[in-house]
Amino acid sequence: MKLWKMNGAGNAFAIFDARSTAFTPTVEQIRKIAADLKADQVIAMERDATKDVFMRIWNSDGSEVSACGNATRCVGLLMLDETGKDRVTIQTEADMLRASRAEGGLITVDMGSPQMGWEDIPLSEKMDVRGVDLKIGPIDAPILSRPAVVSMGNPHAVFFVKDVDAYDIPAIGPLVEWHPLFPEGTNVGFAQVIDRETIRLRVWERAAGLTKACGTGACAALVCAARAGLTGRKARMILDGGDLFIDWRETDDHVYMTGPVELEFEAEI
Ligand SMILES: N[C@H](CCC[C@H](N)C(=O)O)C(=O)O
């Protein structure tokens, strides 16, 4: 079975080609693979009846999830190279996504439409998704409260702050990640709006911790910022591991993410 170690803006993945060999790892095996290969997520490429590939996603804690933007760009590059097509289709548990090449060797993925109903996030009770009340009072000092929430096929809570480096994210992230308002947990973004086209972002990922970049997190932060009138519908997202370019198009309400992909190594195992 082919194994690729890749990253998207530093968000690291172990990607297994499970299209001709069954890959049904236990939680412990996922945790070991992620630890040994220093991967934030473990990915399996599987056959799909109608799409170019099915992408299965596990977080480094072994939990299976339904969306991973940066991994979609990595699998997209592999499939674009393999098929020679201009655009490939990638099915996940959440959605059917499309990947294509962009200038400068970057890869663009159509991440579909953001979901904004409180039941779509999901939340455990009806609340205003533009700013939910965590009911645990302000968190830490400087004070954090009322994150905006949205789903990109996975849940995201986004705090808009003046300085992302002023927060102890490993201490605060878990408080929100498994807060009872989020019955399936949530990814936690800390977004600093630099100007109407630029956001500095750090993300405490659900079941993976602080990563160098989070693709769905970048999409979520842009959607929440645009919805709040803090930015336009396009922005450069500056993450610890690199930049992602997000474009939430009015034409189809889809969110397009463009960014780098790096192949670190490949092996037959
Ligand atoms: N931790 C996320 C999955 C990976 C998301 C991130 N790596 C991305 O690029 O979107 C979750 O549990 O929903």
PDBQT file of the ligand as one rigid body, heavy atoms in Angstrom, charges set to zero:
ROOT
HETATM    1  N1  LIG A 301      -9.930  18.745  13.471  1.00  0.00    +0.000 N 
HETATM    2  C1  LIG A 301     -10.980  18.866  12.459  1.00  0.00    +0.000 C 
HETATM    3  C2  LIG A 301     -10.652  17.997  11.219  1.00  0.00    +0.000 C 
HETATM    4  C3  LIG A 301      -9.448  18.528  10.454  1.00  0.00    +0.000 C 
HETATM    5  C4  LIG A 301      -9.639  19.955  10.029  1.00  0.00    +0.000 C 
HETATM    6  C5  LIG A 301      -8.396  20.659   9.493  1.00  0.00    +0.000 C 
HETATM    7  N2  LIG A 301      -7.148  19.945   9.578  1.00  0.00    +0.000 N 
HETATM    8  C6  LIG A 301      -8.637  21.191   8.099  1.00  0.00    +0.000 C 
HETATM    9  O1  LIG A 301      -7.674  21.380   7.330  1.00  0.00    +0.000 OA
HETATM   10  O2  LIG A 301      -9.819  21.496   7.788  1.00  0.00    +0.000 OA
HETATM   11  C7  LIG A 301     -12.304  18.383  13.038  1.00  0.00    +0.000 C 
HETATM   12  O3  LIG A 301     -12.278  17.577  13.973  1.00  0.00    +0.000 OA
HETATM   13  O4  LIG A 301     -13.347  18.820  12.533  1.00  0.00    +0.000 OA
ENDROOT
TORSDOF 0
